[in-house]
Amino acid sequence: MRGTHHQSTLPDRLTMQALRRSLRNPYSAMAALRRMRAQGSGTIVQVGSALAYRGIPLQSAYCGAKHAIQGFTEAVRCELLHERSPVHLTMVQMPALNTPQFGWSRNKMGKRPQPVPPIFQPEVAARAIVWASEHRRKEVYVGRSTVLAIVGDKLASAAADRYLARTAYSAQLTSEPDAKGRPDNLLEPVDADRDNGMHGRFDAAARDGDAETWFVTHRTLATAAAAGAGAAAATWLARRR
């Protein structure tokens, strides 16, 4: 649901959305863990968001759920380390993605919602999830905007509060009016009888990748290239002398 915390006509609806999101991941993870413990191996990839660390206005239920999943994941990871379990638990923190959710989530704001730019194609998320499943990283940040949101909040959280209070409303809403009474997926799915695909309506603005994500998934190569460039620069400077 997109709207301020007091715009929910029934508090239970806000609670329902938060609980549905925050409980779905732990139950799925626990079901997988039972099998992985028995076989002595496995990797669980939790799909998170920059909003697991940095809450933003108009998405209080979503942010609360993602914070809950983040806390659950960290706690279980520590337990697995304590047990010396070979099972690996990782979390991929996503940026804004061009998915159909902006056309079927409940919206209380009157204008059509949009992802906070920059927007990335869902294939970027899919590639990161596959990569995370094959590499033992604690977390994977997808997109420079995710890094800026998470690191920026750690460095200047109060400043981020004021910045988002000024900018995050307009950043999440277009100038187009949203249709009143359109179907939404708060209480039941709207795609039960048809496949809406994975792309939303923001293909023209969405990116298919960025340098930060490439660096995260090619860290060894990037480090070697940087070391090689540094060595070449040092050699050139030595010869100049």
Buried (B, 14 or more C-beta within 10 A) or exposed (E): BBBEEEBBEEEEBBEBBBBEBBBEBBEEBEEBBEEBBEEEEBBBBBBBBBBBBBBBBBBBBBBBBBBBBBEBBBEBBEEBEEEEBEBBBBBBBBBBBBBBBBBBBBBBBEBBBBBBBBBBBBBBBEBBBEBBBEBEBEBBBBBBBBBBBBEBBEEEEEEBBEEBEEEBBEBBBBEEEBEEEEEBBBEEEBEEEEEEEBBBBBEEEBBEBBEBBEBBBEEEEBEEEEEEEEEEEEEEEEEEE
